[in-house]
Amino acid sequence: MSELHRITSRPDQCGGRPCIRGMRIRVKDILDRLASGAKQEDILADFPYLEAEDIVAALEFAAARVDHAVVRAG
């Protein structure tokens, strides 16, 4: 089941950047922590109001954004 419903984007919050469940935690914040080697458990401990499904949503969102065709001319 998709967790993308957890991703919100509001023009008046974080400059319209994608966030988790209306909070001021950006998808990028979660992805940056994962990329730097943080484990899911560490992120959840640092942000106790996050849920494991929020991390899944961030990864799902990122995966959907990079899945695009590359068209090369001629």
Backbone bond lengths (Angstrom), bond angles and torsions (degrees), N, CA, C in turn:
res aa  C-N    CA-C-N  psi(-1)  N-CA   C-N-CA  omega(-1)  CA-C   N-CA-C  phi
1 M - - - 1.439 - - 1.531 109.70 -
2 S 1.288 115.48 139.63 1.454 121.15 -178.93 1.528 110.64 -73.15
3 E 1.305 114.68 143.42 1.471 121.20 176.21 1.527 111.29 -108.99
4 L 1.327 117.29 10.85 1.464 120.55 -176.83 1.523 113.52 -61.76
5 H 1.326 117.70 -20.22 1.461 119.95 177.71 1.535 111.84 -62.84
6 R 1.317 117.28 -15.17 1.464 122.20 179.08 1.533 112.40 -80.13
7 I 1.320 117.23 -13.06 1.461 121.82 -178.74 1.525 108.86 -90.39
8 T 1.323 115.26 126.66 1.463 120.55 178.94 1.522 109.13 -123.48
9 S 1.303 115.03 156.13 1.454 120.49 177.61 1.520 107.54 -145.98
10 R 1.322 115.10 120.01 1.464 121.49 -179.17 1.521 108.79 -128.64
11 P 1.317 117.44 134.05 1.468 119.77 -179.12 1.531 113.39 -58.21
12 D 1.319 117.74 -29.90 1.466 121.19 -176.71 1.529 113.55 -92.21
13 Q 1.327 116.61 7.04 1.464 120.14 -178.58 1.521 109.64 -129.28
14 C 1.309 116.39 122.84 1.473 122.62 177.94 1.527 111.82 52.91
15 G 1.322 116.33 36.12 1.458 120.53 177.92 1.515 114.35 63.63
16 G 1.322 116.92 23.50 1.459 120.91 179.96 1.522 113.88 82.44
17 R 1.317 116.29 3.84 1.471 119.31 179.86 1.526 110.00 -70.49
18 P 1.326 117.12 150.70 1.467 120.35 -179.69 1.525 111.35 -63.37
19 C 1.329 115.17 131.51 1.464 122.55 -178.86 1.526 109.78 -125.78
20 I 1.314 114.64 173.10 1.461 121.59 178.93 1.524 109.57 -96.77
21 R 1.311 116.76 120.49 1.465 125.38 173.06 1.524 114.63 44.59
22 G 1.314 116.95 40.95 1.457 120.16 176.93 1.517 114.65 76.44
23 M 1.323 117.04 1.37 1.464 120.46 177.67 1.524 109.05 -85.34
24 R 1.296 116.62 170.73 1.454 120.91 178.96 1.527 111.81 -90.43
25 I 1.301 115.38 34.89 1.467 121.00 173.48 1.525 106.20 -106.82
26 R 1.323 114.84 112.51 1.462 119.36 -177.37 1.525 110.56 -78.77
27 V 1.316 114.51 152.32 1.468 120.65 174.00 1.521 108.40 -55.10
28 K 1.321 117.22 -41.31 1.464 121.72 179.86 1.524 112.11 -59.81
29 D 1.319 117.57 -36.24 1.468 120.28 178.85 1.529 110.52 -60.16
30 I 1.302 116.25 -43.99 1.467 120.91 179.52 1.522 110.10 -67.63
31 L 1.321 116.93 -45.81 1.469 120.34 -179.50 1.518 111.53 -63.02
32 D 1.322 117.60 -39.88 1.466 120.69 177.87 1.531 111.08 -61.00
33 R 1.304 116.16 -42.55 1.471 119.49 179.88 1.529 110.87 -65.40
34 L 1.316 116.50 -43.23 1.464 119.75 177.74 1.527 110.49 -62.38
35 A 1.326 116.81 -43.32 1.466 121.24 -179.45 1.524 112.10 -63.82
36 S 1.332 116.61 -28.89 1.465 119.28 179.81 1.528 112.30 -85.17
37 G 1.321 115.98 2.30 1.460 119.71 174.77 1.510 115.73 103.33
38 A 1.321 117.59 1.09 1.468 119.46 178.63 1.524 110.11 -66.12
39 K 1.295 114.67 141.88 1.468 120.50 176.52 1.527 109.08 -88.13
40 Q 1.303 115.17 156.20 1.463 120.34 179.22 1.523 110.71 -52.99
41 E 1.305 117.50 -42.21 1.462 121.66 -179.19 1.527 111.64 -61.29
42 D 1.346 115.88 -37.36 1.465 120.44 178.56 1.524 111.12 -65.55
43 I 1.320 115.58 -43.75 1.464 120.19 -179.52 1.525 110.16 -63.96
44 L 1.309 116.53 -43.62 1.466 120.21 179.73 1.524 111.61 -66.10
45 A 1.315 117.15 -32.36 1.473 120.24 177.15 1.530 110.88 -71.23
46 D 1.336 116.23 -38.69 1.467 120.84 179.55 1.527 112.10 -70.87
47 F 1.320 116.27 -30.62 1.472 122.15 -178.65 1.527 108.40 -126.93
48 P 1.320 118.48 79.93 1.471 121.17 -173.06 1.526 114.59 -62.39
49 Y 1.318 118.27 -16.01 1.459 120.51 178.70 1.530 111.60 -85.82
50 L 1.340 117.46 -7.03 1.457 120.59 172.87 1.513 110.33 -80.95
51 E 1.310 115.68 155.77 1.462 122.66 176.07 1.522 108.27 -120.14
52 A 1.314 116.31 156.52 1.468 120.98 -179.28 1.523 111.21 -54.39
53 E 1.312 117.04 -36.08 1.460 121.10 -179.95 1.525 112.14 -65.45
54 D 1.331 117.50 -24.90 1.459 121.30 176.71 1.527 110.62 -66.37
55 I 1.311 116.62 -38.76 1.461 121.08 178.29 1.526 109.70 -67.97
56 V 1.308 116.71 -41.60 1.469 121.06 175.65 1.528 109.53 -59.77
57 A 1.327 117.07 -42.66 1.465 121.43 179.84 1.529 110.93 -61.31
58 A 1.332 117.11 -42.15 1.464 120.70 179.23 1.525 111.01 -62.45
59 L 1.313 116.24 -43.12 1.466 120.02 178.28 1.522 111.48 -66.83
60 E 1.302 116.57 -41.15 1.459 121.10 178.89 1.534 110.29 -63.64
61 F 1.317 116.71 -42.00 1.458 121.72 178.62 1.531 110.22 -61.03
62 A 1.320 116.56 -47.19 1.462 120.97 -179.52 1.525 111.08 -63.23
63 A 1.314 117.19 -42.65 1.462 120.98 179.94 1.523 111.10 -61.77
64 A 1.316 116.70 -39.52 1.465 120.49 179.47 1.527 110.89 -67.26
65 R 1.329 117.52 -34.07 1.461 121.51 -178.52 1.521 113.30 -72.11
66 V 1.310 117.72 -30.37 1.467 119.58 -177.99 1.523 112.79 -92.78
67 D 1.308 117.51 -3.12 1.462 121.60 -179.69 1.526 109.35 -89.49
68 H 1.314 115.56 80.93 1.459 120.08 177.22 1.523 109.27 -136.91
69 A 1.282 113.76 150.58 1.468 119.22 -179.60 1.528 110.41 -74.33
70 V 1.310 115.46 146.94 1.447 121.26 174.64 1.516 106.70 -107.44
71 V 1.312 115.71 116.73 1.460 120.81 -179.07 1.518 108.70 -105.23
72 R 1.302 115.20 125.96 1.463 120.48 -179.59 1.512 108.77 -114.97
73 A 1.294 114.15 132.94 1.462 119.35 178.13 1.518 110.06 -76.36
74 G 1.271 114.71 137.85 1.366 127.00 172.90 1.371 139.43 28.92
